[in-house]
Amino acid sequence: MHSAAPTHFSGRRKITTSTGGTTPLQILQTLKSKPRRTNICKLLALPLLLTLVLLLTKAMLTQLLVVQIPKPKVLISKTPKLQSLNSSSSPSNPRIKNLNSPYHNWELFAADYQEMQQNFKIFVYPDAYNTSSPFAKIFVPYPKSSLFNPSSRSKIGNYYSEHAFKAALLQSSLITTRPESAHFFYMPFSINAMRYDPRLHSEKAIGNFVGEYVRRISHEFEYWNASGGADHFYSYCHSVGREAASRHRGLSNNAIQVTCSSSYFQRFFVAHKDVGLPQVWPRQVHDHESTNARPKLVFFAGRIQNSRIRQEVVALWSNDTSMDIYPGNAPYAYEEGFKHSKYCLHLKGYEVNAARISDAIHYGCIPVLFSNYYDLPFANVLDWSKFSIIMNEADIVSLKKVLLSVPSETYESMYQNLKLVRRHFRWHETPRSYDSFYMTAYQLWLRRGLQRLPY
């Protein structure tokens, strides 16, 4: 007896042709009752089709949104060009956009600087113009014939920037005779001039004079009282100015010091309020010596009696033939040391400030800064690490090792950057764009917008 054929097969179907009880009609009926593969495919294709439709719909909606909703406009201004010293044209290759730029962000600075030149206004108290006053020499700036005459600088010396700033301000485009439109008010007394006035020679007498002057303008004018002196400033380079300001609380706490003595280690200097004034001696425009014409590794000459760090440098390196280190004057002209050396040391004396930094920049000698707590001039604009070497005083024993480890490409880049930044460390009889005066004025511009009472 034959068994019936199975209704399903795991593999390919076989049709039995045997006549043992299975007829063609039964086989046909069996096949009709089997599940069809085409039905399974249709069931699987349906969700795939729905997914495809959803994706296409999403793509079409996205395209419609892109077309219908405009993107916000991004305003990109052209990069302000670095101006040359003698004209408004830019150098052929300013090299201010690459990673080695001596500026933190040239584009932002230049745009804000241009706004400053157009809008910044400073009111100068009338004492600066009163030549008939018995104290005229303290308030009226030195005449240009005297200030810019090399033979008459003996009484100015290291404090030249104090006088140059005042002379430049009074000839600048920033002056306004309308105090209601002024951002700042300038008190034009000169600390250095007081030191040479026999009536005010002592530190106590200078402090009393400054305090009384502030009290006088606060009674004669209403501008000081409107802000408590927060929108007032004065300039000086001698450290006596810092002590003199302490005799008047409002002057010390609120007014802005524009000072060469910009060390936040000293009393009465507040870095976020006060402004560092570059200590710059007037120099004739000088082309840098090439890097190949600098046989000496290091140069320093200066008094060491009032400076521990200078004494240590002399003890460590004065006998090194690759360095010219002198405790006092060098046996050759002062300028020659800067011209013929790769690196020039800045070492704190009695005060942190000195004209050696600006001289090094002027003559193309990479400054090596060892003075701790120094609020470097224009540090919010200039990246000093791109044209100088800054070391802690505790690392003086590593000086030579550090300098010899500087790659030649890095040194060349720093040298080229000195050429770019040295125009910021120059004074002119009539101030020029981006010079020491306008760069200092820009520091004041950044401190504008203080709250004050209406006049």
C-alpha positions as CSV (number, residue, x, y, z in Angstrom):
1,M,0.0,0.0,0.0
2,H,1.4,3.3,-1.0
3,S,1.4,6.4,1.3
4,A,0.0,9.7,0.1
5,A,2.6,12.2,-1.2
6,P,3.6,15.0,1.2
7,T,2.0,18.4,0.7
8,H,5.2,20.4,1.2
9,F,8.8,20.0,0.3
10,S,11.8,21.6,1.8
11,G,13.6,21.7,-1.5
12,R,12.6,21.8,-5.2
13,R,9.1,20.4,-5.8
14,K,8.9,16.9,-7.4
15,I,5.8,15.7,-9.3
16,T,5.3,12.0,-9.0
17,T,4.1,10.3,-12.1
18,S,3.4,7.0,-10.4
19,T,-0.1,5.7,-10.9
20,G,-0.1,4.3,-7.4
21,G,-3.3,6.2,-6.2
22,T,-2.3,9.9,-7.0
23,T,-4.1,11.4,-9.9
24,P,-3.2,14.5,-11.9
25,L,-6.3,16.2,-10.5
26,Q,-5.2,15.6,-6.9
27,I,-1.8,17.0,-7.7
28,L,-3.4,20.1,-9.3
29,Q,-5.6,20.6,-6.2
30,T,-2.5,20.3,-3.9
31,L,-0.5,22.9,-5.8
32,K,-3.4,25.4,-5.7
33,S,-3.6,25.0,-1.9
34,K,0.2,25.8,-1.3
35,P,1.3,29.4,-0.2
36,R,2.6,31.4,-3.1
37,R,6.0,33.1,-3.0
38,T,4.7,36.0,-4.9
39,N,2.4,36.9,-2.0
40,I,5.3,36.9,0.4
41,C,7.3,39.3,-1.9
42,K,4.4,41.6,-2.0
43,L,4.1,41.6,1.8
44,L,7.8,42.4,2.1
45,A,7.8,45.1,-0.6
46,L,5.0,47.1,1.0
47,P,6.9,48.5,4.0
48,L,9.9,49.1,1.7
49,L,7.8,51.1,-0.6
50,L,6.3,53.2,2.2
51,T,9.8,53.9,3.6
52,L,10.9,55.1,0.1
53,V,7.9,57.3,-0.2
54,L,8.6,58.9,3.2
55,L,12.3,59.5,2.3
56,L,11.3,61.2,-1.0
57,T,8.7,63.3,0.8
58,K,11.2,64.5,3.4
59,A,13.8,65.3,0.7
60,M,11.2,67.4,-1.2
61,L,10.1,69.3,1.9
62,T,13.8,70.0,2.8
63,Q,14.3,71.4,-0.7
64,L,11.3,73.6,-0.3
65,L,12.5,74.9,3.0
66,V,15.9,75.7,1.6
67,V,14.3,77.6,-1.3
68,Q,11.6,79.4,0.7
69,I,13.7,80.4,3.9
70,P,16.6,82.6,3.0
71,K,19.8,82.1,4.9
72,P,20.9,85.0,7.1
73,K,23.4,87.3,5.5
74,V,27.0,87.3,6.8
75,L,28.7,90.7,6.5
76,I,32.3,90.2,5.7
77,S,34.3,93.4,5.5
78,K,37.5,93.7,3.6
79,T,40.6,93.4,5.8
80,P,41.9,96.8,6.6
81,K,45.4,97.1,5.2
82,L,48.5,97.8,7.3
83,Q,49.5,101.4,6.5
84,S,53.1,102.3,5.9
85,L,55.0,104.8,7.9
86,N,54.9,107.6,5.3
87,S,51.7,107.0,3.4
88,S,48.3,105.3,3.5
89,S,49.4,102.5,1.2
90,S,50.1,99.1,2.6
91,P,53.4,97.2,2.4
92,S,53.7,94.8,-0.5
93,N,53.8,91.8,1.9
94,P,52.6,92.8,5.4
95,R,52.5,89.2,6.6
96,I,49.8,89.9,9.0
97,K,47.4,87.0,8.2
98,N,49.6,84.0,8.8
99,L,50.1,82.2,12.0
100,N,53.3,84.1,12.7
101,S,51.6,87.5,12.7
102,P,52.7,89.8,15.5
103,Y,49.0,90.8,16.0
104,H,46.5,88.9,18.0
105,N,43.8,89.7,15.4
106,W,44.7,92.3,12.9
107,E,41.3,92.5,11.2
108,L,39.4,93.2,14.5
109,F,42.0,95.7,15.7
110,A,42.3,97.6,12.4
111,A,38.5,98.0,12.1
112,D,38.1,99.2,15.7
113,Y,41.1,101.5,15.3
114,Q,39.5,103.2,12.3
115,E,36.4,103.8,14.3
116,M,38.5,105.4,17.0
117,Q,40.2,107.8,14.6
118,Q,36.8,108.9,13.3
119,N,34.9,109.2,16.7
120,F,37.2,109.4,19.7
121,K,37.2,112.8,21.4
122,I,39.3,114.1,24.3
123,F,38.9,117.4,26.1
124,V,42.1,119.0,27.5
125,Y,41.8,121.3,30.6
126,P,42.7,124.9,29.6
127,D,45.8,124.9,31.8
128,A,47.7,123.3,28.8
129,Y,47.2,126.5,26.8
130,N,47.7,129.2,29.5
131,T,51.3,130.4,28.8
132,S,50.9,133.3,31.3
133,S,50.3,131.1,34.3
134,P,53.1,131.1,36.9
135,F,53.0,127.3,36.6
136,A,52.9,127.3,32.8
137,K,56.0,125.1,32.5
138,I,54.2,122.3,34.4
139,F,51.1,122.3,32.2
140,V,52.1,123.7,28.8
141,P,53.9,121.2,26.6
142,Y,57.5,121.7,25.6
143,P,57.8,123.6,22.3
144,K,58.5,121.3,19.4
145,S,61.8,123.0,18.7
146,S,62.9,121.9,22.1
147,L,61.2,118.6,22.4
148,F,62.5,117.2,19.1
149,N,65.9,118.9,19.3
150,P,68.6,116.3,20.3
151,S,70.7,118.9,22.1
152,S,67.9,119.8,24.5
153,R,66.9,116.3,25.8
154,S,69.2,116.3,28.8
155,K,66.4,117.2,31.2
156,I,64.0,114.8,29.6
157,G,66.0,111.6,29.3
158,N,64.0,108.4,30.1
159,Y,60.9,110.5,30.6
160,Y,60.7,111.7,27.1
161,S,57.4,109.8,26.3
162,E,55.6,111.7,29.0
163,H,56.3,115.0,27.1
164,A,55.9,113.5,23.7
165,F,52.5,112.2,24.5
166,K,51.2,115.6,25.6
167,A,52.6,117.4,22.6
168,A,51.2,114.8,20.2
169,L,47.8,114.9,21.9
170,L,47.4,118.7,21.5
171,Q,48.2,118.4,17.8
172,S,46.1,115.4,17.1
173,S,42.6,115.0,15.5
174,L,41.2,113.7,18.8
175,I,41.0,117.1,20.6
176,T,37.6,118.6,21.1
177,T,36.6,122.0,22.6
178,R,33.1,120.7,23.4
179,P,33.4,118.8,26.7
180,E,29.9,117.4,26.4
181,S,31.0,115.4,23.4
182,A,34.3,114.1,25.0
183,H,34.9,110.5,26.0
184,F,37.8,111.5,28.2
185,F,39.3,114.5,30.0
186,Y,43.1,115.1,30.1
187,M,44.8,116.7,33.1
188,P,47.9,118.1,31.5
189,F,50.3,118.4,34.5
190,S,53.8,117.0,34.0
191,I,55.4,115.1,36.8
192,N,58.8,115.3,35.2
193,A,58.5,119.1,34.9
194,M,57.6,119.4,38.6
195,R,60.8,117.5,39.5
196,Y,62.8,120.4,38.0
197,D,60.7,123.2,39.5
198,P,62.4,124.4,42.7
199,R,58.9,125.1,44.2
200,L,57.9,121.4,43.9
201,H,61.1,119.5,43.9
202,S,60.2,117.1,46.8
203,E,57.9,114.1,46.4
204,K,55.6,115.4,49.1
205,A,55.3,118.8,47.4
206,I,54.5,117.2,44.1
207,G,51.8,115.1,45.7
208,N,50.2,118.1,47.4
209,F,50.3,120.1,44.1
210,V,48.6,117.2,42.2
211,G,45.9,116.7,44.9
212,E,45.1,120.4,45.0
213,Y,44.9,120.6,41.2
214,V,42.3,117.9,41.1
215,R,40.3,119.6,43.9
216,R,40.4,122.9,41.9
217,I,39.1,121.5,38.6
218,S,36.4,119.6,40.5
219,H,35.1,122.9,41.8
220,E,35.7,125.0,38.7
221,F,34.3,122.4,36.3
222,E,31.5,119.9,36.5
223,Y,33.1,117.1,34.5
224,W,35.1,115.4,37.3
225,N,32.1,115.1,39.6
226,A,30.0,113.5,36.8
227,S,32.1,110.4,36.9
228,G,34.1,110.7,40.1
229,G,37.2,111.1,37.8
230,A,36.7,107.7,36.0
231,D,36.8,109.4,32.6
232,H,39.9,111.5,33.5
233,F,43.5,110.6,32.8
234,Y,47.0,111.9,33.2
235,S,50.4,110.8,31.8
236,Y,53.8,110.4,33.4
237,C,56.9,108.2,33.2
238,H,58.6,108.9,36.5
239,S,57.5,106.7,39.4
240,V,56.9,109.8,41.5
241,G,53.6,110.2,39.6
242,R,52.3,107.0,41.0
243,E,53.0,108.1,44.6
244,A,51.7,111.6,43.9
245,A,48.3,110.2,42.8
246,S,47.9,108.4,46.0
247,R,47.4,111.7,47.8
248,H,43.9,112.1,46.2
249,R,41.6,109.1,46.6
250,G,39.6,109.8,43.5
251,L,42.7,110.3,41.4
252,S,44.2,107.0,42.7
253,N,41.1,104.9,42.6
254,N,39.2,106.2,39.5
255,A,41.4,108.2,37.1
256,I,43.5,106.4,34.5
257,Q,47.2,106.5,34.7
258,V,48.9,106.6,31.3
259,T,52.3,105.6,32.6
260,C,55.7,104.1,31.6
261,S,55.8,102.6,35.1
262,S,53.3,99.9,34.1
263,S,54.2,97.1,36.6
264,Y,51.3,95.4,38.4
265,F,53.8,94.4,41.1
266,Q,54.1,98.0,42.2
267,R,51.4,99.8,44.3
268,F,48.8,102.0,42.7
269,F,49.0,100.5,39.2
270,V,45.8,98.7,38.2
271,A,46.2,96.7,35.0
272,H,42.6,96.6,33.9
273,K,42.2,100.4,34.5
274,D,45.5,102.0,33.8
275,V,47.4,102.2,30.5
276,G,51.0,101.3,29.7
277,L,52.9,104.0,27.9
278,P,55.9,102.8,25.8
279,Q,59.1,104.4,26.9
280,V,60.6,105.5,23.6
281,W,63.6,107.7,22.9
282,P,63.5,109.7,19.6
283,R,65.6,107.9,17.1
284,Q,66.5,108.6,13.5
285,V,64.8,106.2,11.1
286,H,67.2,103.4,10.7
287,D,67.2,100.3,8.4
288,H,67.7,97.1,10.3
289,E,71.0,95.3,9.9
290,S,70.6,91.9,8.3
291,T,70.6,88.9,10.5
292,N,73.9,87.8,9.0
293,A,75.6,91.0,10.2
294,R,75.0,90.3,13.9
295,P,78.0,88.3,15.2
296,K,77.1,88.6,18.9
297,L,74.4,86.4,20.5
298,V,73.5,88.8,23.3
299,F,73.9,92.5,24.3
300,F,73.4,94.3,27.6
301,A,75.0,97.4,29.1
302,G,73.7,99.2,32.2
303,R,74.0,100.0,35.9
304,I,73.7,97.0,38.1
305,Q,73.8,98.5,41.6
306,N,70.0,98.7,42.0
307,S,69.1,95.4,40.4
308,R,69.6,91.8,41.6
309,I,68.8,90.3,38.2
310,R,71.4,92.5,36.4
311,Q,74.0,91.5,39.0
312,E,73.2,87.9,38.4
313,V,73.5,88.3,34.6
314,V,76.8,89.9,34.8
315,A,78.1,87.2,37.2
316,L,76.9,84.4,34.9
317,W,77.7,85.7,31.4
318,S,80.1,88.7,31.4
319,N,83.0,86.4,30.5
320,D,81.2,84.6,27.7
321,T,82.8,85.6,24.4
322,S,79.6,85.1,22.5
323,M,77.8,87.7,24.6
324,D,78.5,91.4,25.2
325,I,77.5,91.9,28.8
326,Y,78.7,95.1,30.5
327,P,78.1,96.4,34.1
328,G,77.9,100.0,33.0
329,N,78.7,101.6,29.6
330,A,79.9,99.4,26.7
331,P,83.4,100.2,25.3
332,Y,81.7,101.2,22.0
333,A,78.7,103.4,21.0
334,Y,75.4,102.3,22.7
335,E,73.6,101.9,19.4
336,E,76.3,99.5,18.1
337,G,75.4,96.9,20.6
338,F,71.8,96.7,19.3
339,K,72.9,96.8,15.7
340,H,75.4,93.9,15.9
341,S,73.6,91.5,18.3
342,K,70.9,88.9,17.7
343,Y,69.2,89.3,21.1
344,C,69.1,92.3,23.5
345,L,68.3,91.9,27.2
346,H,65.7,93.8,29.1
347,L,66.4,93.5,32.8
348,K,64.6,95.4,35.6
349,G,66.5,98.2,37.2
350,Y,64.9,100.3,39.9
351,E,61.8,100.3,37.8
352,V,60.6,97.8,35.3
353,N,60.3,100.3,32.4
354,A,63.2,101.2,30.2
355,A,63.8,102.4,26.7
356,R,65.9,99.3,25.9
357,I,62.8,97.5,24.6
358,S,62.0,100.2,22.0
359,D,65.6,100.6,21.1
360,A,65.9,96.8,20.5
361,I,62.9,96.9,18.3
362,H,64.1,100.0,16.5
363,Y,67.5,98.5,15.7
364,G,66.2,95.0,14.9
365,C,67.6,93.2,18.0
366,I,65.1,90.6,19.4
367,P,64.2,91.7,22.9
368,V,64.6,89.1,25.7
369,L,62.4,90.2,28.5
370,F,63.3,89.1,32.1
371,S,61.3,91.7,34.1
372,N,58.5,89.9,36.0
373,Y,55.1,91.6,36.4
374,Y,55.6,93.9,33.4
375,D,52.3,95.1,31.8
376,L,53.8,95.2,28.3
377,P,52.7,98.1,26.0
378,F,49.8,97.3,23.6
379,A,49.7,93.7,24.9
380,N,46.0,93.5,23.9
381,V,46.9,94.2,20.3
382,L,50.5,92.8,19.9
383,D,51.4,89.2,20.4
384,W,54.8,89.8,22.0
385,S,55.7,86.1,21.8
386,K,56.0,86.6,18.0
387,F,58.8,89.2,18.1
388,S,60.4,88.8,21.6
389,I,61.4,86.1,24.1
390,I,59.8,86.3,27.5
391,M,61.5,84.4,30.4
392,N,61.0,84.3,34.1
393,E,63.8,85.8,36.2
394,A,64.3,82.5,37.9
395,D,65.4,80.9,34.6
396,I,68.3,83.3,33.9
397,V,70.8,80.4,34.2
398,S,69.1,78.8,31.1
399,L,69.5,82.0,29.0
400,K,72.1,80.8,26.5
401,K,70.6,77.3,26.2
402,V,67.2,78.8,25.4
403,L,68.6,81.3,22.8
404,L,70.7,78.7,21.0
405,S,67.7,76.4,20.8
406,V,65.6,78.9,18.8
407,P,65.3,77.5,15.2
408,S,66.6,79.8,12.5
409,E,63.2,80.0,10.8
410,T,61.7,81.2,14.1
411,Y,64.4,83.8,14.6
412,E,63.9,85.0,11.0
413,S,60.2,85.3,11.5
414,M,60.7,87.3,14.8
415,Y,63.1,89.5,13.0
416,Q,60.7,90.3,10.2
417,N,58.0,91.0,12.8
418,L,60.2,93.6,14.4
419,K,60.0,95.5,11.1
420,L,56.2,95.5,11.3
421,V,55.8,96.6,14.9
422,R,58.5,99.2,15.2
423,R,56.3,102.0,13.8
424,H,54.2,101.5,17.0
425,F,57.2,102.6,19.0
426,R,57.9,106.0,17.5
427,W,57.0,109.6,18.3
428,H,56.5,112.3,15.7
429,E,56.2,116.0,15.8
430,T,52.8,115.6,14.2
431,P,51.3,112.2,15.2
432,R,51.0,109.6,12.5
433,S,48.6,106.7,12.2
434,Y,49.6,103.7,14.3
435,D,52.5,105.5,16.0
436,S,53.1,105.5,19.8
437,F,50.6,108.2,20.3
438,Y,47.7,106.7,18.4
439,M,48.4,103.2,19.8
440,T,48.3,104.6,23.3
441,A,45.1,106.5,22.5
442,Y,43.6,103.3,21.3
443,Q,44.1,101.8,24.8
444,L,42.1,104.7,26.2
445,W,39.4,104.1,23.5
446,L,39.0,100.6,24.8
447,R,38.2,102.0,28.2
448,R,35.5,104.4,27.1
449,G,31.7,104.1,27.8
450,L,31.9,104.5,31.5
451,Q,28.6,105.4,33.3
452,R,28.5,109.0,34.4
453,L,26.0,111.6,35.4
454,P,24.7,114.1,32.9
455,Y,26.4,117.5,33.0
